[in-house]
Amino acid sequence: MRRFTPILFSLVFLAGCPVMQRQDTPVDARRLSEPESGRDYWLYVPSHYDASRSWPLVITLHGTHGWDSSRAQIQEWKYLAEQGGFLVAAPSLDSPQGITPVLRDLWYRDIEADEEAILRLLEHLRAEYNIAEDQVLLTGFSAGGYPLYYTGLRNPDRFDMLIARACNSDIDLFERIELTDEARRMPIVIFWGRDDLKPLRDQSWEAFRYLRERGFVNTSRRQTRGGHIRRPELAWDIWLERLQERDDQQ
């Protein structure tokens, strides 16, 4: 049976990554439009949101079109947001392409446009809600790794932490980013499944190695059980630990 394992994982991946997380939240996620860019995004605000205090925010980036979406991202995160007490936003992106061939110049243009859309969304949400200044997590799944690395590494002042969940990466894309000391200090966690597709395992390793070789001492890696699955729970646990440690130090 073991020799058929790669085929089975490939078929699961090609069929899309199902959302297995709980959906029974007391309020619904909403599909909205960011007014400046016009981009659609999904937003979940906990039922107990209180504007008198500041709240953490997760911005989660979807994978390849047809296999993942902003709607799937909000579905996987919304129960965690309700229970953990944070807002979560999932923008619709153009650049996540982990399978189909793309023209590089057009792809770079899409990534730049996605960066602008993500930053505009962040500023829009700050204007609408009481978002903690130093508590914004940027995370991506699968091909969402491309805009995750590009946006996060270029704007370390906007995000508290980056978490790559079984993410694609691209060395040529990294080479287009001017790495700063502020980016080097930012915590970055890269994790993937032990049985994930080989290109994703290899690219996760490449991203980790590239960053560590360039002085990103706060970049760490983790290999988990299983294949190409979403794992928002692990990302939340990692970030929550950082938030709690910081609270203990204050």
Summary of the structure (lengths in Angstrom):
residues: 250
radius of gyration: 17.2
end to end distance: 53.3
largest distance: 56.8
contacts: 820
relative contact order: 0.14
helix: 44%
strand: 20%
